[in-house]
Amino acid sequence: MTSEGMRSELKYFRAKGMGIGRYRSIEAVLLFTAFIASTYGFGVYLFPAMVESIRQEIPFSYGTMGAMSGLVQAGFMVCALMSGILTVRFGALPMMLGSIAVCALALGGLALASNIYMMAALLVVLGGSAAAIWVPMVDVSQEVVPIEHRGKALGLMSSGTSYGVFINSLLLTNLLPTSGWRSLWAATFVLVALLAIAGFIRLRGLGRRHVPGSQAGHSIRTRWSGLPKGLAAAVLVMMFLNGLSCMPYQTYLSAFLESEAGYSADTAAYVWRVIGVVGMVSGFAIGALADRITVRWGMIVTYLILASSCLLVLNATGGKASLLLYCAAITFGISFYAIFGLVPAYISHVFGAGAAALVFAFGNIALGVGGIVGNMLGGVLKESIGSFEPIYLIMLGAALCSALLSAALPSERKFRLKAQPADA
């Protein structure tokens, strides 16, 4: 190869922001999506989907279930913070591979759980595994995903939850009636264990450029102190608003539809199915759009779609306005999964390696706090006013505030140009 050709190839890889081949990059993204499907789909959403079957063998109250859900959320928030720090110390890929292995072991433990205390502890571990997978994924994507494809890649990863939930529905339909709830945990343990083995084999060597552990303490301090404080604060506020707008929407949707809007339980279940099916493609589709129009504009559009979903739900009352209801389901499916891909994509663009994981770690804590505040507000307002409408109005306002905040953020292309070498 001529020296001119070598320079051209060097410019190409600099522009791409990666050092691996195209097909290896695609393989990594698909594995990361499967990690999310496992930790969120199986680790977070399988338990509530079959809780009634579990309660028949291991009795516990709904109050206990609520306390367990709170512990899982607390475990998620603590691990979100710790994983950001540990990612800087040990690297993103080791964190992810270790977390998927822990997820597999916890799923296997649930198949053998004999009491509610053991089950609660393992569910907390699964919640922590979900955070410890997602936070470093933002960091490692800077190495394995080309800049111009990062929006669609992280959008696909964020949609992994919907694929996990879809597999849950198949297991619930085909395995639960014949083999019982323990068989579902056993089946998911086998699936995730095989996935962990595949990850260890296929992803070796992708995280070699991270800072060694001996420099980690200095790296964490310098990276945090070197962050643009205004931009970091804006991202944290945005993720708080994400929790405030998205989490209560899901928590109270079925209750609102059945107790106030006049719909049957079957209709509410079908609405959830529509949300899930739309979510299987929306993260990738909106991410692809964001790669063309900038992630910042993608966030603005997505938050406006979320606001429209809140408005549609508020008007889909009487049990007959099916068109408005299904439009609300479609728009929520589009916006929910897209948001959780676009925000980390923006973070990966504007913050450097290591710093991106730290910002996203604190952002996930803000997300959890927003979700807790929103869920508590929803319950308090329902008890005091007798309606879920006020919390959906608050969610509408939070979504509009997020759109305005996104409009005030700088375009990630400015950071991309600053980071590009002078000779590229």
FIMARMI-97712 format. One record per residue: residue in three letters; x, y, z of N, C-alpha, C in turn. Coordinates in steps of 0.2 Angstrom, whole numbers, plus 5000, padded with zeros to 4 digits. Layout:
BEGIN
AlaXYZXYZXYZ/...
//
This chain:
BEGIN
Met500449945000500050005000500450065000/Thr500350114996500750174996500650215002/Ser501050265003501050305009500350355009/Glu500150375002499550415002498950365003/Gly498950305001498450265003498350245010/Met498950245014498950235021498650295025/Arg498850355022498550415025497850415024/Ser497550395018496850395017496550345022/Glu496850285023496450245027496450265034/Leu497050295036497050325043496450375044/Lys496450425039495850475039495150435040/Tyr495150385036494450345036494250325043/Phe494750295046494650265053494550325058/Arg494950375057494850435062494150455061/Ala493950465055493250495054492750445057/Lys492850385056492350335059492350335066/Gly492850345069492950345077492950275079/Met493250225075493250155077493850125074/Gly494050065077494550025075494449955073/Ile493749935072493549875070493249875064/Gly493149815060492749805054492049815055/Arg491749825049491049845049490649785051/Tyr490749725049490349665051490449655059/Arg491049665061491249655068490849705072/Ser490749765070490349815073489649795073/Ile489349775068488649755068488549695072/Glu489049645073488949595077488949615084/Ala489349665086489349695093488749725095/Val488449765090487849795091487249745093/Leu487249695089486749645090486749605096/Leu487449595098487549565105487349615110/Phe487449675110487249725115486549725115/Thr486149725110485449725110485149665113/Ala485549605112485249545116485449555123/Phe485949585125486149595132485549635136/Ile485349685132484749735135484149695135/Ala483949655130483449605130483449565136/Ser483949535138484049485143483949525150/Thr484349575151484349605158483749645159/Tyr483449675154482849715155482249675154/Gly482149635148481649595147481549535152/Phe482049495153481949445158482049465165/Gly482549505166482749525173482249575176/Val481949615173481549665176480749655174/Tyr480549635168479849625167479549555167/Leu479949505168479649435168479349425175/Phe479649445180479349435187478649465187/Pro478449535186477749555186477349525181/Ala477549495176477149465171476849395173/Met477249365178476949295181476949295188/Val476849355191476849365198476249325202/Glu475649325198475149285201475249215202/Ser475549185197475749115197476249095203/Ile476749145204477249135209476949145216/Arg476449185217476049195223475649135225/Gln475449095221475149035222475548985226/Glu476248985224476648935228477048975234/Ile477249035233477649075238477149135240/Pro476749125245476249185246476649245248/Phe476349305246476649365248476049425246/Ser476049475250475549525248475749575243/Tyr475249615241475449665236475849715239/Gly475849725245476249775249476949755248/Thr477049685249477749665249477949665242/Met477549655237477749665230477949735229/Gly477649785231477749855231478449875234/Ala478549845240479249855243479749825239/Met479649765236480149735232480349775225/Ser479749805222479849845217480349905218/Gly480149935224480649995227481349975228/Leu481449915231482149885231482449875225/Val482149855220482449845213482649905210/Gln482149955211482350025208482950055212/Ala482950045219483550065222484150035220/Gly484149965219484749935216484949955210/Phe484449975205484650005199485050065199/Met484750115204485050175204485750175207/Val485850125212486550125215487050095210/Cys486750045207487250015202487350055196/Ala486850105194487050145189487550195191/Leu487650215197488150255199488850225199/Met488750165202489450125203489650105197/Ser489250085192489450055185489850115182/Gly489650175182489950235179490650235182/Ile490750235188491450235191491850175189/Leu491550115190491950055188492050045181/Thr491650085177491850075170492450115168/Val492650175172493250205171493850165174/Arg493650135179494250095182494450025178/Phe493949995176494049925173493849925166/Gly493549975163493349975156492649955155/Ala492349975149491649965148491449885147/Leu491849855142491749795140491749745146/Pro492249745150492249695156491649705161/Met491449765162490849775166490249745162/Met490149755156489549725153489549645153/Leu490149615151490249545151490149515158/Gly490349555163490249525170489549535172/Ser489249585170488549595172488049545168/Ile488149525162487749475159487849405162/Ala488449395164488549335168488249335174/Val488249385178487849395185487149385183/Cys486849415178486149405176485949335175/Ala486349295171486249225170486149185177/Leu486649205181486649165188486049185192/Ala485849245192485249265196484649235193/Leu484549235186483949195184483949125186/Gly484549095185484549025188484449015195/Gly484649065199484449065206483749065207/Leu483349105203482649115204482249055203/Ala482549015198482248945197482248905203/Leu482648915208482748875214482548905220/Ala482348975219482149015225481548975229/Ser481648975236481148935240480748985245/Asn480949055245480649095249480649165246/Ile480249215248480149275245480849325247/Tyr481149305252481749345254482349335248/Met482449265247482849245242482749275235/Met482049275234481849305227481949375227/Ala481749415232481849485232482649505231/Ala483049465235483749485234484049475227/Leu483749415223483949405217483649455212/Leu483049475213482749525209483149595209/Val483349615215483849675216484449665212/Val484749605212485349595208485249595201/Leu484649575199484449585191484349655190/Gly484049695194483949765193484649805192/Gly485149785197485749805196486149785190/Ser486049725188486349705181486149745175/Ala485449765175485149805170485549865169/Ala485649905175486049965175486749955173/Ala487049905176487749895174487849875167/Ile487349855164487449835156487349905152/Trp486849945154486649995150487150055150/Val487350075156487850125157488450125153/Pro488850065154489450065150489350055143/Met488750035141488650025134488650095130/Val488550145133488650215130489350225129/Asp489750205133490450215133490750175127/Val490650105127490950065122490650075115/Ser490150105115489850125108490250175104/Gln490650215108491150255105491650225101/Glu491850165104492350125100492150085095/Val491550055095491350005090490850025085/Val490550085086490050105082490250175078/Pro490250175071490450235068489950295070/Ile490250355070489850415072489250415068/Glu489250405062488650425058488050365059/His488250315062487750265063487550255071/Arg487850295075487750285082487050295085/Gly486650345082485950355084485550285082/Lys485650255076485250205075485450145079/Ala486150135080486350085084486150085092/Leu486150145095485950145102485150145102/Gly484850165096484150155096483950085096/Leu484250045092484149975092484249935099/Met484849965102484949935108484449945113/Ser484150015113483650025118483049995117/Ser482949965110482349925109482349855111/Gly482949835113483049765115482549745121/Thr482349795125481849775130481249745127/Ser481049775121480449755118480449685116/Tyr481049665113481149595111481149545117/Gly481449565122481449525128480749515131/Val480349565131479649565133479249515128/Phe479449525121479049485117479249405118/Ile479849395119480049325121479649305127/Asn479649345132479249335138478549305137/Ser478249345132477549325130477449255127/Leu477949235123477949175121478049115126/Leu478549135131478649085136478049085141/Leu477749135142477149135146476549095143/Thr476449105137475949065133476048995132/Asn476748975131476848905129477148865135/Leu477448895140477848855145477548865152/Leu477248915153476948925160476348885162/Pro475948875157475348825159475548755160/Thr476048735156476248665157476748645162/Ser477248695163477848675167477948715173/Gly477548765174477548815180478048865179/Trp478048915184478448975183479148965184/Arg479348915188480148895188480448885182/Ser480048855177480348835171480448895167/Leu480148945168480249005164480949035166/Trp481049035173481749065175482249015173/Ala482148945173482648905170482748915163/Ala482248925159482348935152482748995150/Thr482549055154482949115153483649105155/Phe483749065160484449055163484849025157/Val484648975154484948945149485148985143/Leu484649025141484649075135485249125137/Val485249155143485649205145486349185146/Ala486449115149487049085149487449075143/Leu487049055138487349045131487549115128/Leu487149165129487249225127487949255130/Ala487949245136488549265140489249235137/Ile489149165136489749135133489849155126/Ala489349175122489449205115489849265116/Gly489549305121489849375122490649375124/Phe490749325128491449315130491949295124/Ile491649255120492049235114492149285109/Arg491549315107491549365101491749435103/Leu491749455109491849525110492549535113/Arg492949485114493649495117494049545113/Gly494349585116494849635113494549705111/Leu493849715112493549775109493649835114/Gly493849815120493949865125494649885128/Arg495149865123495849875126496049945127/Arg495749995124495950065124495750095131/His495450065135495250095141495850115146/Val495750155151496250175155496450125160/Pro497050105161497250055166496950065173/Gly496850015177496550025184496950075188/Ser497650065188498150105192498050185191/Gln497750205185497650275184496850295185/Ala496450245188495750265188495550315192/Gly495850315198495650375203495750435200/His496350455198496550515194496050525188/Ser495950475185495550485179494850505180/Ile494550475185493850495187493750565190/Arg494250585194494250655196494350705190/Thr494850695186495050735181494450745176/Arg494150685174493650685169492950715172/Trp492850705178492250745181492350815182/Ser492950835184493050905184493150945178/Gly493350905173493350935166492750935162/Leu492150915165491550915161491250985160/Pro490950995155490651065154490051055158/Lys490051095164489551085169488851105167/Gly488751155163488051175161487751125156/Leu488151095152487951045147487750975151/Ala488150965156488050905160487450915164/Ala487350975167486750985171486150975167/Ala486151005161485551005156485350935155/Val485850885153485750815152485450785158/Leu485650795164485350775170484650795171/Val484450855170483850885170483350845165/Met483650835159483250805154483050735156/Met483550695159483450625161482950625167/Phe482950675171482450675177481750685173/Leu481750725169481050735165480850675161/Asn481350635159481150575156480850525160/Gly481150525166480750475172480150505174/Leu480050575174479450605176478850595171/Ser479050585165478550585159478450515157/Cys478950465157478850405154478650345159/Met478950355165478750295170478050295173/Pro477750355175477050355177476650335171/Tyr476750355165476350335159476250265159/Gln476750225160476750145160476350125167/Thr476550155172476250135179475550135179/Tyr475250195177474550205178474150195171/Leu474450175166474050165159473450125160/Ser473550055162473050015163472550035168/Ala472750055173472250085178471850135176/Phe472150185172471750245169471250215164/Leu471450175160471050155154470450115157/Glu470550065162470050025165469550065170/Ser469850105174469450135180469150205178/Glu469450235173469150305171468950315164/Ala469350285159469250295152468650245149/Gly468450195153467950145151468150095147/Tyr468750075147468950015143469049955147/Ser468949895143469049835147469749815148/Ala469849755152470549735153470849705147/Asp470449675142470649645136470949705132/Thr470549755131470749815127471449845130/Ala471449855136472049875139472649835138/Ala472549765138473149725136473349725129/Tyr472849735125472949745118473349805116/Val473249865120473549925120474349915121/Trp474449875126475149855128475549815123/Arg475149775119475449735114475649785108/Val475149835107475349875101475949915103/Ile476049935109476649975112477249935111/Gly477249875113477749825112477949815105/Val477549805100477649785093477949855090/Val477649905092477949975089478649985091/Gly478749965098479449975101479949935098/Met479749875095480249835092480649865086/Val480349915083480649945077480750025078/Ser480450055083480450125084481150155086/Gly481450115090482150145092482650145086/Phe482650095082483050095076482850145071/Ala482250145070481950195065482050265067/Ile481950285073482050355075482750375075/Gly483150325078483950325078484150345071/Ala483950305066484150315059483950385057/Leu483350405058483150475057483650525060/Ala483850515066484250565070484950565067/Asp485150505064485850505061485850555055/Arg485250565052485250615046485050685048/Ile484650695053484450765055484850795061/Thr485250755064485550765071485150735076/Val485550705081485250675087484850735091/Arg485050795091484650845095484050855092/Trp483950865085483350865082482850805083/Gly483250745083482850685084482550685091/Met482850715096482550715103481950765103/Ile482050825099481550875099480850835096/Val480950805091480350775087480050715092/Thr480550675095480250625099479850645105/Tyr480150705108479750725114479150755112/Leu479050785106478450815104477950755103/Ile478250695100477750635099477550615106/Leu477950615111477750595118477250635121/Ala477350705120476850745122476150735119/Ser476150725112475550705109475250645111/Ser475650595113475350535116474950545123/Cys475250585127474950605133474250645132/Leu474250685127473650725125473150675122/Leu473350625118472850575115472550535120/Val472950515125472650465131472150505135/Leu472250575136471850615140471150615136/Asn471150615130470550625126470250555124/Ala470550505125470350435123469850405128/Thr469350435130468850415135468250395133/Gly467850365137467150335135467150265132/Gly467750235132467750165129467550155122/Lys467450215118467350205111467850235107/Ala468250285109468650325105469350275104/Ser469250225100469750175099470350205095/Leu470150245090470650275086471150315089/Leu470850355094471350395098471750355103/Leu471450305105471750265110472350225107/Tyr472250195101472750165097473350215094/Cys473150275093473550325091474050335097/Ala473750345103474150355109474650295110/Ala474450235109474850175110475450185105/Ile475250195099475750195094476250255095/Thr476050315097476550365098476950355104/Phe476650325109477050305115477550255114/Gly477350205110477850155108478450185104/Ile478250235099478750265095479250305100/Ser478950345104479350395108479750365114/Phe479450315118479750285124480450255122/Tyr480450205117481050165115481550215112/Ala481250265108481750305105482150355110/Ile481750375115482050425120482650385123/Phe482550325125483150295128483650265124/Gly483650285117484150275113484550345111/Leu484050395110484350455108484750495113/Val484550495120484850525125485550495126/Pro485650435127486350405127486750415121/Ala486450415115486750435109487050505109/Tyr486650555111486850625112487450625117/Ile487450595122487950595127488550565125/Ser488550505121489150475118489450525113/His489050565110489350615105489750675108/Val489450705114489650765116490150755122/Phe490150695125490650685130491150635128/Gly491750635131492350595129492250525132/Ala492650475130492650405133492750415141/Gly492350375144492450375152491950425154/Ala492050495152491650545154490850525152/Ala490750505146490150485144489750435149/Ala490150385151489850335156489750365163/Leu490150415165490050455171489350495171/Val489350535165488750575165488050525164/Phe488150475160487550435160487350395166/Ala487850375170487750345177487350395181/Phe487550455182487150505186486550525182/Gly486550515176485850525172485350475174/Asn485550415175485150355176484850365184/Ile485250395188485050415195484450465194/Ala484550515190484050565189483450535186/Leu483550495181482950455178482550425184/Gly482950385188482550345193482250395198/Val482550445200482150495204481550525201/Gly481650545195481050565191480450515191/Gly480650455190480150405190479750395196/Ile480150395202479950395209479450445210/Val479650515208479250575210478650565206/Gly478650545199478050545195477550485198/Asn477850425200477350375202477050395209/Met477450435213477150455219476650505218/Leu476750555214476350605212475650575209/Gly475750525205475150495202474650465207/Gly474950425212474550395217474250445222/Val474650505224474350555228473850595225/Leu473950605219473350645215472750605214/Lys472850535213472250495212471850495218/Glu472250485224471950485231471550545232/Ser471850605231471650665233471050695228/Ile471150685222470750715217470250665214/Gly470450605214470050545211470150535204/Ser470650555201470750545194471550545192/Phe471650505187472350505185472550565179/Glu472050605178472150655173472650705175/Pro472750725181473250775183473950745181/Ile474050685183474750655182474950655174/Tyr474450645170474550645163474650715160/Leu474350765163474450835162475150855164/Ile475450825169476050835172476550805167/Met476450745165476850715160476850745153/Leu476350775151476250815145476750875146/Gly476750915152477150965153477850955153/Ala478050895156478750875156479050855149/Ala478550825145478850805138478950875134/Leu478550925135478650985132479251025134/Cys479351025141479951055144480551015141/Ser480550955140481150915137481250935130/Ala480750945126480750965119481151035119/Leu480951085124481251155124481951145126/Leu482051105131482751095133483251065128/Ser482951015124483350995118483451045113/Ala483051085112483151145107483651195109/Ala483751195116484251245119484951205119/Leu484951145118485651105118486051125112/Pro486651125112487051125106487051065102/Ser487051075095487051015091487750975092/Glu487650905092488250865093488750865087/Arg488450895081488950905076489550955077/Lys489351005082489851045084490451015087/Phe490250965092490750925095491150875091/Arg490750855086491150805081491650845077/Leu491450905075491950945071492550965075/Lys492450975082493050995086493450935087/Ala493150875087493550815089493950795083/Gln493750815077494050785071494750815070/Pro495250775068495950795067495950845061/Ala496450885062496550935057496750915050/Asp497050855050497250825043496650785040/Ala496150775044495650725042495250755036/
//
